[in-house]
């Protein structure tokens, strides 16, 4: 066999076998065109793809986004809560120091106004208050303020240091008054030291309380501190700044020297000028029954005058509303001091609910001061009847 013959050999075993009738019918069925459209035969429909994996992926992505959003909100909430707790915790600690310092200020007023106290005794008492106030300074220095309130916290420390300085200076000045015969000169020395208390109150208000309130408002922090008190505490060392005046201190010196020599000096006495119902301003009468319409904010304002020729100090005032059942309503207050010829008002709030439609009496009493001879004008009885608006 030649090569040419080999090239002409057909390898028929690779070719397809003739289709059977069954196979031809099946193929025709598979190739049958779909319904014709107006423009010709439509394309055969495609087999739908499996969308389940894609839907699962979309769901997982949405769930992940939800988790991230919730996590962000949770973190922000925790941060806000942590910030609020930090500010309120700080203010609570400052409030404790403020309250302690304010109590020392009240003790100082009591010591200065107490009758019968001798100079050496008062000097020792004031020196003791200075030591207690230094403890408040140390406590304040140990408080760590939030960053935005660092300057305000320094003002707290400065105010407290002014109080310590004033107390130490006052104690030393009291000791020096022994050698100062001129009362006015001695009173000026004492007053200059007590002006530090006035300055400390101004520093507390202007450099701590006001800017702190503004900062907390900006931070969105409101409410009360952890003890239920004001969020930003106040601290007034002197309940009445006039106590630091030369005239008030002069009276203290005269009393101290009177206690030493056994003399009181000067005619002393007070008198009740008027008693009014607030907020209406209705004045009560001792001779005519007054009809009083009770309101939620009802209060009584008593005006007292120093009718003597020397200053009076620490004068208690009491208001009593007599009740038929014997459970009288009693309110008390105190006049720290009052210069000769001057008048002051004492206001009694939170009266409560008196008995209605039954005639009763409102009684006002100003306790006589030491050496007061005429006490007839120290009390007044006002016939009244209370009613509902």
Sine and cosine of phi, psi and omega as CSV:
sin_phi,cos_phi,sin_psi,cos_psi,sin_omega,cos_omega
0.00,0.00,0.76,-0.66,-0.05,-1.00
-1.00,0.04,0.21,-0.98,0.01,-1.00
-0.89,0.46,-0.55,0.83,0.00,-1.00
-0.91,0.42,-0.60,0.80,0.04,-1.00
-0.92,0.40,-0.60,0.80,0.01,-1.00
-0.90,0.44,-0.67,0.75,-0.01,-1.00
-0.89,0.45,-0.44,0.90,-0.04,-1.00
-1.00,0.03,0.03,1.00,0.00,-1.00
-0.97,0.24,0.77,-0.64,0.07,-1.00
-1.00,-0.09,0.78,-0.62,0.05,-1.00
-1.00,-0.01,0.99,0.14,-0.09,-1.00
-0.94,0.33,-0.24,0.97,-0.08,-1.00
-0.96,0.27,-0.17,0.98,0.08,-1.00
-1.00,-0.02,-0.18,0.98,-0.04,-1.00
-0.99,0.11,0.40,-0.92,-0.02,-1.00
-0.94,0.34,0.55,-0.84,0.09,-1.00
-0.97,0.24,0.46,-0.89,0.04,-1.00
-0.83,0.55,0.67,-0.74,-0.03,-1.00
-0.94,0.34,0.59,-0.81,0.10,-1.00
-0.99,0.13,0.20,-0.98,0.00,-1.00
-0.90,0.45,-0.59,0.80,0.00,-1.00
-0.90,0.43,-0.71,0.70,-0.02,-1.00
-0.91,0.42,-0.64,0.77,0.00,-1.00
-0.89,0.45,-0.68,0.73,0.02,-1.00
-0.88,0.47,-0.66,0.75,0.00,-1.00
-0.90,0.44,-0.67,0.74,-0.02,-1.00
-0.91,0.42,-0.61,0.79,0.01,-1.00
-0.92,0.40,-0.61,0.79,0.04,-1.00
-0.90,0.44,-0.65,0.76,-0.03,-1.00
-0.94,0.34,-0.49,0.87,-0.04,-1.00
-1.00,-0.06,0.03,1.00,-0.05,-1.00
-0.89,0.46,0.82,-0.58,-0.02,-1.00
-0.94,0.34,0.40,-0.91,0.04,-1.00
-0.97,0.25,-0.08,-1.00,-0.02,-1.00
-0.90,0.44,0.64,-0.77,-0.02,-1.00
-0.97,0.23,0.58,-0.82,0.11,-0.99
-0.98,-0.20,-0.03,-1.00,0.00,-1.00
-0.90,0.44,-0.45,0.89,-0.02,-1.00
-0.98,-0.21,0.20,0.98,0.01,-1.00
0.83,-0.55,-0.11,-0.99,-0.04,-1.00
-0.93,0.38,0.66,-0.75,0.03,-1.00
-0.98,0.22,0.35,-0.94,0.02,-1.00
-0.96,0.27,0.58,-0.82,0.00,-1.00
-0.89,0.46,0.64,-0.77,0.00,-1.00
-0.89,0.46,0.61,-0.80,0.05,-1.00
-1.00,0.09,0.48,-0.88,0.03,-1.00
-0.94,0.35,0.77,-0.64,0.00,-1.00
-0.87,0.49,0.64,-0.77,0.04,-1.00
-1.00,0.10,0.38,-0.93,-0.01,-1.00
-0.99,0.14,0.93,-0.36,-0.05,-1.00
-1.00,0.01,-0.11,0.99,-0.09,-1.00
-0.85,0.53,-0.73,0.68,0.01,-1.00
-0.87,0.48,-0.63,0.78,0.00,-1.00
-0.91,0.41,-0.69,0.73,0.03,-1.00
-0.89,0.46,-0.62,0.78,0.05,-1.00
-0.89,0.45,-0.66,0.75,0.00,-1.00
-0.90,0.44,-0.70,0.71,0.03,-1.00
-0.87,0.49,-0.69,0.73,0.02,-1.00
-0.88,0.47,-0.68,0.73,0.02,-1.00
-0.89,0.45,-0.65,0.76,0.01,-1.00
-0.90,0.44,-0.70,0.71,0.02,-1.00
-0.88,0.47,-0.66,0.75,0.02,-1.00
-0.90,0.43,-0.65,0.76,0.01,-1.00
-0.90,0.44,-0.66,0.75,0.03,-1.00
-0.89,0.46,-0.68,0.74,0.03,-1.00
-0.87,0.50,-0.69,0.72,0.01,-1.00
-0.88,0.47,-0.67,0.74,0.00,-1.00
-0.90,0.44,-0.69,0.73,0.00,-1.00
-0.89,0.47,-0.72,0.69,0.02,-1.00
-0.89,0.46,-0.61,0.79,0.01,-1.00
-0.91,0.41,-0.66,0.76,0.03,-1.00
-0.89,0.46,-0.71,0.71,0.03,-1.00
-0.88,0.47,-0.65,0.76,-0.01,-1.00
-0.91,0.43,-0.68,0.73,0.02,-1.00
-0.90,0.44,-0.69,0.72,0.02,-1.00
-0.89,0.46,-0.65,0.76,0.02,-1.00
-0.89,0.45,-0.68,0.73,0.01,-1.00
-0.90,0.43,-0.65,0.76,0.02,-1.00
-0.90,0.43,-0.68,0.73,0.02,-1.00
-0.89,0.45,-0.68,0.73,0.01,-1.00
-0.91,0.42,-0.65,0.76,0.01,-1.00
-0.91,0.43,-0.65,0.76,0.02,-1.00
-0.90,0.44,-0.71,0.70,0.01,-1.00
-0.88,0.48,-0.70,0.71,0.00,-1.00
-0.89,0.45,-0.60,0.80,-0.01,-1.00
-0.92,0.40,-0.73,0.69,0.00,-1.00
-0.91,0.42,-0.71,0.71,-0.01,-1.00
-0.92,0.39,-0.61,0.79,0.06,-1.00
-0.89,0.46,-0.64,0.77,0.04,-1.00
-0.90,0.44,-0.73,0.69,-0.02,-1.00
-0.90,0.43,-0.53,0.85,0.05,-1.00
-0.90,0.43,-0.68,0.73,0.02,-1.00
-0.91,0.42,-0.67,0.75,0.04,-1.00
-0.91,0.42,-0.60,0.80,0.00,-1.00
-0.88,0.47,-0.61,0.79,0.02,-1.00
-0.90,0.44,-0.67,0.74,0.03,-1.00
-0.93,0.38,-0.67,0.75,-0.01,-1.00
-0.87,0.48,-0.70,0.72,-0.01,-1.00
-0.89,0.45,-0.69,0.73,0.01,-1.00
-0.88,0.47,-0.68,0.73,0.01,-1.00
-0.91,0.41,-0.64,0.77,0.01,-1.00
-0.90,0.44,-0.61,0.80,0.04,-1.00
-0.91,0.42,-0.60,0.80,0.06,-1.00
-0.90,0.44,-0.62,0.78,0.06,-1.00
-0.88,0.47,-0.65,0.76,0.03,-1.00
-0.91,0.41,-0.64,0.77,0.04,-1.00
-0.88,0.47,-0.63,0.77,0.03,-1.00
-0.88,0.48,-0.71,0.70,0.02,-1.00
-0.87,0.49,-0.68,0.74,0.02,-1.00
-0.88,0.47,-0.69,0.72,-0.01,-1.00
-0.90,0.44,-0.67,0.74,-0.03,-1.00
-0.93,0.36,-0.52,0.85,-0.09,-1.00
-0.99,-0.13,-0.13,0.99,-0.05,-1.00
-0.93,0.38,0.78,-0.63,0.01,-1.00
-0.96,0.28,0.52,-0.85,0.10,-1.00
0.99,0.12,-0.02,1.00,0.00,-1.00
-0.97,0.23,0.66,-0.75,0.03,-1.00
-1.00,-0.06,0.33,-0.94,-0.10,-1.00
-0.86,0.51,-0.74,0.67,-0.04,-1.00
-0.89,0.46,-0.63,0.78,0.02,-1.00
-0.90,0.43,-0.69,0.72,0.01,-1.00
-0.91,0.42,-0.63,0.77,0.02,-1.00
-0.87,0.49,-0.69,0.73,0.02,-1.00
-0.90,0.43,-0.65,0.76,0.01,-1.00
-0.90,0.44,-0.68,0.73,-0.02,-1.00
-0.92,0.40,-0.64,0.77,0.04,-1.00
-0.88,0.47,-0.61,0.79,0.05,-1.00
-0.91,0.42,-0.62,0.78,0.05,-1.00
-0.90,0.44,-0.58,0.81,0.02,-1.00
-0.89,0.46,-0.63,0.77,0.02,-1.00
-0.92,0.40,-0.63,0.77,0.03,-1.00
-0.93,0.38,-0.60,0.80,0.01,-1.00
-0.94,0.35,-0.51,0.86,0.06,-1.00
-0.89,0.45,-0.54,0.84,0.07,-1.00
-0.90,0.44,-0.58,0.81,0.06,-1.00
-0.92,0.40,-0.60,0.80,0.08,-1.00
-0.88,0.48,-0.71,0.70,-0.01,-1.00
-0.89,0.45,-0.65,0.76,0.03,-1.00
-0.90,0.44,-0.66,0.75,-0.01,-1.00
-0.91,0.42,-0.61,0.79,0.02,-1.00
-0.91,0.40,-0.42,0.91,0.00,-1.00
-1.00,0.08,-0.04,1.00,0.01,-1.00
-1.00,0.01,0.75,-0.66,0.01,-1.00
-0.99,-0.13,0.95,-0.33,-0.07,-1.00
-0.99,0.15,0.37,-0.93,0.19,-0.98
-0.87,0.50,0.50,-0.87,-0.08,-1.00
-0.74,0.67,-0.75,0.66,-0.05,-1.00
-0.92,0.39,-0.19,0.98,-0.06,-1.00
-0.93,-0.36,0.34,0.94,-0.02,-1.00
-0.90,0.44,-0.71,0.71,0.00,-1.00
-0.91,0.42,-0.64,0.77,0.02,-1.00
-0.90,0.44,-0.60,0.80,0.00,-1.00
-0.93,0.36,-0.56,0.83,0.08,-1.00
-0.89,0.46,-0.54,0.84,0.05,-1.00
-0.92,0.39,-0.59,0.81,0.07,-1.00
-0.86,0.51,-0.75,0.66,-0.01,-1.00
-0.89,0.46,-0.67,0.75,0.00,-1.00
-0.89,0.45,-0.67,0.74,0.02,-1.00
-0.88,0.48,-0.68,0.73,0.01,-1.00
-0.92,0.40,-0.62,0.79,0.03,-1.00
-0.91,0.41,-0.59,0.81,0.08,-1.00
-0.88,0.48,-0.61,0.79,-0.01,-1.00
-0.93,0.36,-0.65,0.76,0.07,-1.00
-0.89,0.46,-0.72,0.70,0.00,-1.00
-0.88,0.48,-0.66,0.75,0.02,-1.00
-0.91,0.42,-0.64,0.77,0.00,-1.00
-0.92,0.38,-0.71,0.71,0.04,-1.00
-0.89,0.45,-0.68,0.74,0.01,-1.00
-0.91,0.42,-0.61,0.79,0.01,-1.00
-0.92,0.39,-0.66,0.75,0.03,-1.00
-0.88,0.47,-0.69,0.73,0.02,-1.00
-0.91,0.40,-0.63,0.77,0.00,-1.00
-0.92,0.40,-0.59,0.81,0.05,-1.00
-0.89,0.46,-0.62,0.78,0.05,-1.00
-0.92,0.39,-0.57,0.82,-0.04,-1.00
-0.97,0.24,-0.32,0.95,-0.04,-1.00
-0.92,0.39,-0.28,0.96,0.03,-1.00
-0.87,0.50,-0.64,0.77,-0.06,-1.00
-1.00,0.01,-0.08,1.00,-0.01,-1.00
-0.98,-0.21,0.94,-0.33,-0.04,-1.00
-0.99,0.16,-0.51,0.86,-0.01,-1.00
-0.96,0.26,0.90,-0.44,-0.07,-1.00
-0.90,0.44,-0.65,0.76,-0.02,-1.00
-0.90,0.44,-0.66,0.75,0.02,-1.00
-0.91,0.42,-0.68,0.74,0.02,-1.00
-0.91,0.41,-0.64,0.77,0.01,-1.00
-0.91,0.41,-0.58,0.81,0.03,-1.00
-0.90,0.43,-0.63,0.77,0.03,-1.00
-0.90,0.44,-0.67,0.75,0.02,-1.00
-0.93,0.37,-0.68,0.73,-0.04,-1.00
-0.89,0.45,-0.61,0.79,-0.01,-1.00
-0.89,0.45,-0.54,0.84,0.06,-1.00
-0.96,0.28,-0.62,0.79,-0.03,-1.00
-0.96,0.29,-0.33,0.94,0.07,-1.00
-0.90,0.44,-0.36,0.93,0.07,-1.00
-0.90,0.43,-0.51,0.86,0.05,-1.00
-0.93,0.37,-0.65,0.76,0.05,-1.00
-0.89,0.46,-0.69,0.73,0.01,-1.00
-0.89,0.45,-0.62,0.78,-0.01,-1.00
-0.90,0.44,-0.61,0.79,0.02,-1.00
-0.92,0.39,-0.61,0.79,0.02,-1.00
-0.92,0.39,-0.68,0.73,0.03,-1.00
-0.88,0.48,-0.69,0.72,-0.01,-1.00
-0.87,0.49,-0.71,0.70,-0.05,-1.00
-0.95,0.32,-0.75,0.67,-0.15,-0.99
-0.99,0.11,-0.52,0.85,-0.09,-1.00
-0.96,-0.28,-0.21,0.98,0.05,-1.00
-0.88,-0.48,-0.88,0.48,-0.17,-0.99
-0.90,0.43,-0.79,0.61,-0.07,-1.00
-0.89,0.46,-0.77,0.63,0.02,-1.00
-0.92,0.40,-0.49,0.87,0.04,-1.00
-0.93,0.38,-0.66,0.75,0.05,-1.00
-0.88,0.48,-0.64,0.77,0.02,-1.00
-0.91,0.41,-0.64,0.76,0.00,-1.00
-0.92,0.39,-0.67,0.74,0.01,-1.00
-0.91,0.41,-0.60,0.80,0.06,-1.00
-0.89,0.46,-0.67,0.74,0.02,-1.00
-0.91,0.42,-0.56,0.83,0.02,-1.00
-0.98,0.19,-0.13,0.99,-0.01,-1.00
0.97,0.23,0.42,0.91,-0.03,-1.00
-0.97,-0.23,0.85,-0.53,-0.02,-1.00
-0.73,-0.68,0.00,-1.00,0.07,-1.00
0.97,-0.24,-0.57,-0.82,-0.04,-1.00
-0.85,-0.53,0.16,-0.99,0.07,-1.00
-0.98,0.19,-0.04,-1.00,-0.09,-1.00
-0.91,0.41,-0.25,0.97,0.02,-1.00
-0.99,-0.17,0.06,1.00,0.01,-1.00
1.00,0.10,0.09,1.00,0.02,-1.00
-1.00,-0.01,-0.08,-1.00,0.04,-1.00
-0.83,0.56,0.61,-0.79,-0.06,-1.00
-0.86,0.51,-0.72,0.70,0.09,-1.00
-0.96,-0.29,0.92,-0.40,-0.13,-0.99
-0.97,0.25,0.49,-0.87,0.15,-0.99
-0.99,-0.16,0.32,-0.95,0.05,-1.00
-0.41,-0.91,0.98,-0.18,0.02,-1.00
-0.98,-0.22,0.93,-0.37,-0.05,-1.00
-0.94,0.33,-0.67,0.74,0.08,-1.00
-0.96,-0.27,0.86,-0.52,0.01,-1.00
-0.91,0.42,-0.46,0.89,0.05,-1.00
-0.66,-0.75,0.90,-0.44,-0.07,-1.00
-0.91,0.42,-0.33,0.94,0.01,-1.00
-0.90,0.43,-0.31,0.95,0.01,-1.00
-0.90,0.43,-0.36,0.93,0.02,-1.00
-1.00,0.02,-0.02,1.00,-0.03,-1.00
-0.95,0.30,0.36,-0.93,-0.01,-1.00
-0.90,0.44,-0.63,0.78,-0.01,-1.00
-0.90,0.44,-0.65,0.76,0.01,-1.00
-0.93,0.37,-0.67,0.74,0.00,-1.00
-0.93,0.38,-0.55,0.84,0.07,-1.00
-0.86,0.52,-0.68,0.73,0.03,-1.00
-0.90,0.44,-0.62,0.78,0.04,-1.00
-0.88,0.47,-0.70,0.71,0.00,-1.00
-0.89,0.45,-0.69,0.72,0.02,-1.00
-0.87,0.49,-0.64,0.77,0.02,-1.00
-0.92,0.39,-0.66,0.75,0.02,-1.00
-0.89,0.46,-0.68,0.73,0.01,-1.00
-0.95,0.31,-0.51,0.86,0.09,-1.00
-0.93,0.37,-0.61,0.80,0.04,-1.00
-0.91,0.41,-0.54,0.84,0.00,-1.00
-0.96,0.26,-0.64,0.77,-0.06,-1.00
-1.00,-0.04,-0.21,0.98,0.00,-1.00
1.00,0.05,0.19,0.98,0.01,-1.00
-0.94,-0.33,0.42,-0.91,0.01,-1.00
-0.96,-0.29,-0.63,0.77,0.12,-0.99
0.94,0.35,0.82,-0.58,0.12,-0.99
1.00,0.07,0.50,-0.86,0.08,-1.00
-0.98,0.19,0.78,-0.63,-0.08,-1.00
-0.88,-0.47,0.56,-0.83,0.06,-1.00
0.21,-0.98,0.39,-0.92,0.05,-1.00
-0.74,-0.68,0.29,-0.96,0.05,-1.00
-0.56,-0.83,0.51,-0.86,0.04,-1.00
-0.99,0.11,0.82,-0.57,-0.01,-1.00
-1.00,0.00,-0.73,0.68,-0.03,-1.00
-0.28,-0.96,0.29,-0.96,0.11,-0.99
-0.70,-0.72,0.81,-0.58,-0.05,-1.00
-0.84,-0.54,0.43,-0.90,0.08,-1.00
-0.99,-0.12,0.79,-0.62,0.05,-1.00
-0.96,-0.28,0.51,-0.86,0.17,0.99
-1.00,-0.01,0.02,1.00,-0.09,-1.00
-0.95,0.31,-0.44,0.90,-0.06,-1.00
0.99,0.16,0.21,0.98,-0.02,-1.00
-0.92,0.39,0.81,-0.59,-0.04,-1.00
-1.00,-0.03,0.69,-0.72,-0.01,-1.00
-0.99,0.11,0.41,-0.91,-0.01,-1.00
-0.83,-0.55,0.60,-0.80,0.04,-1.00
-0.99,0.13,-0.24,0.97,-0.07,-1.00
-0.94,-0.33,-0.35,0.94,-0.07,-1.00
-0.81,-0.58,0.68,-0.74,0.02,-1.00
-0.92,0.39,0.70,-0.71,-0.01,-1.00
-0.94,-0.33,0.78,-0.63,0.08,-1.00
-1.00,0.07,0.86,-0.51,-0.05,-1.00
-0.92,-0.39,0.84,-0.54,0.08,-1.00
-1.00,0.03,0.88,-0.47,-0.08,-1.00
-0.97,0.25,0.73,-0.68,0.09,-1.00
-0.81,-0.58,0.23,-0.97,-0.02,-1.00
-0.90,0.43,-0.50,0.87,-0.04,-1.00
-0.98,-0.21,0.33,0.94,-0.05,-1.00
-0.87,0.49,0.70,-0.72,0.04,-1.00
-0.55,-0.84,0.26,-0.97,0.03,-1.00
-0.86,-0.51,0.76,-0.65,0.00,-1.00
-0.91,-0.41,0.87,-0.49,-0.03,-1.00
-0.95,-0.32,0.78,-0.63,0.05,-1.00
-0.98,-0.21,0.81,-0.59,-0.04,-1.00
-0.85,-0.53,0.66,-0.75,0.01,-1.00
-0.89,-0.46,0.59,-0.80,0.14,-0.99
-0.99,0.15,0.97,-0.24,-0.07,-1.00
-1.00,-0.08,0.09,1.00,0.05,-1.00
-0.99,-0.12,-0.22,-0.98,0.00,-1.00
-0.90,-0.44,0.37,0.93,0.10,-1.00
-0.56,-0.83,0.44,-0.90,-0.06,-1.00
-0.92,0.39,0.61,-0.79,0.05,-1.00
-0.94,-0.35,0.50,-0.87,-0.10,-0.99
-0.73,-0.68,0.57,-0.82,0.13,-0.99
0.76,0.65,0.90,0.43,-0.06,-1.00
-0.98,-0.21,0.90,-0.43,0.03,-1.00
-0.96,0.28,0.60,-0.80,0.06,-1.00
-0.78,-0.63,0.71,-0.71,-0.03,-1.00
-0.78,-0.63,0.68,-0.74,0.08,-1.00
-0.87,-0.49,0.77,-0.64,-0.02,-1.00
-0.81,-0.59,0.79,-0.62,0.14,-0.99
-0.96,-0.27,0.93,-0.36,-0.05,-1.00
-0.95,0.30,0.68,-0.73,-0.02,-1.00
-0.89,-0.46,0.59,-0.81,-0.01,-1.00
-0.86,0.51,-0.53,0.85,-0.03,-1.00
-0.99,0.11,0.01,1.00,0.03,-1.00
1.00,0.02,-0.19,0.98,0.02,-1.00
-1.00,0.08,0.96,0.29,-0.08,-1.00
-0.90,0.43,0.53,-0.85,0.10,-1.00
-1.00,0.00,0.87,-0.49,-0.08,-1.00
-0.84,-0.55,0.78,-0.62,0.06,-1.00
-0.80,-0.61,0.62,-0.79,0.00,-1.00
-0.79,-0.62,0.44,-0.90,0.06,-1.00
-0.47,-0.88,-0.03,-1.00,-0.03,-1.00
-0.53,-0.85,0.65,-0.76,0.13,-0.99
-1.00,-0.08,0.89,-0.46,-0.05,-1.00
-0.89,0.46,-0.77,0.63,0.07,-1.00
-0.30,-0.95,0.33,-0.94,-0.06,-1.00
-0.47,-0.88,0.85,-0.53,-0.01,-1.00
-0.96,0.29,0.32,-0.95,-0.01,-1.00
-0.84,0.54,0.78,-0.63,0.03,-1.00
0.98,0.19,-0.20,0.98,-0.02,-1.00
-0.99,0.13,0.39,-0.92,0.07,-1.00
-0.86,-0.52,0.44,-0.90,0.06,-1.00
-0.59,-0.81,0.31,-0.95,0.02,-1.00
-0.91,-0.41,0.56,-0.83,0.10,-1.00
-0.84,-0.54,0.81,-0.59,-0.07,-1.00
-0.92,-0.40,0.75,-0.66,0.01,-1.00
-0.96,-0.29,0.89,-0.46,-0.02,-1.00
-0.96,-0.27,0.04,-1.00,0.07,-1.00
0.78,0.63,0.84,0.54,-0.09,-1.00
-0.94,0.34,-0.55,0.83,-0.09,-1.00
1.00,-0.03,-0.31,-0.95,-0.06,-1.00
-0.92,-0.39,0.95,-0.31,0.05,-1.00
-0.98,0.19,0.14,-0.99,0.03,-1.00
-0.95,0.30,0.73,-0.69,-0.04,-1.00
-1.00,-0.02,0.42,-0.91,0.15,-0.99
0.86,0.50,0.20,0.98,0.03,-1.00
-0.87,-0.48,0.83,-0.56,0.01,-1.00
-0.85,0.53,0.70,-0.71,0.00,-1.00
-0.56,-0.83,-0.13,-0.99,-0.06,-1.00
-0.75,-0.66,0.71,-0.71,0.18,-0.98
-0.98,-0.21,0.87,-0.50,-0.07,-1.00
-0.92,-0.39,0.76,-0.65,0.04,-1.00
-0.89,-0.46,0.74,-0.68,-0.02,-1.00
-0.74,-0.67,0.77,-0.64,0.13,-0.99
-0.94,-0.33,0.87,-0.50,-0.08,-1.00
-0.90,0.43,0.75,-0.66,0.01,-1.00
-0.87,0.50,0.60,-0.80,0.03,-1.00
-1.00,0.03,0.24,-0.97,-0.01,-1.00
-0.87,0.48,0.78,-0.63,0.03,-1.00
1.00,0.04,0.06,1.00,0.00,-1.00
-0.98,0.19,0.79,-0.61,-0.06,-1.00
-0.99,-0.14,-0.60,0.80,-0.03,-1.00
-0.98,-0.21,0.94,-0.33,-0.03,-1.00
-0.94,-0.35,0.16,0.99,-0.06,-1.00
-0.93,0.38,-0.44,0.90,-0.01,-1.00
-0.98,-0.19,0.32,0.95,0.02,-1.00
-1.00,-0.06,-0.05,1.00,0.01,-1.00
-0.58,-0.82,0.40,-0.91,0.00,-1.00
-0.49,-0.87,0.67,-0.74,0.05,-1.00
-0.93,-0.36,0.81,-0.59,-0.04,-1.00
-0.89,-0.45,0.90,-0.43,0.07,-1.00
-0.96,0.28,0.77,-0.64,-0.05,-1.00
-0.62,-0.79,0.22,-0.98,0.16,-0.99
-0.62,-0.79,0.79,-0.62,-0.06,-1.00
-1.00,-0.08,0.60,-0.80,0.03,-1.00
-0.60,-0.80,0.25,-0.97,0.01,-1.00
-0.99,-0.13,0.61,-0.79,0.01,-1.00
-0.89,0.45,0.00,0.00,0.00,0.00
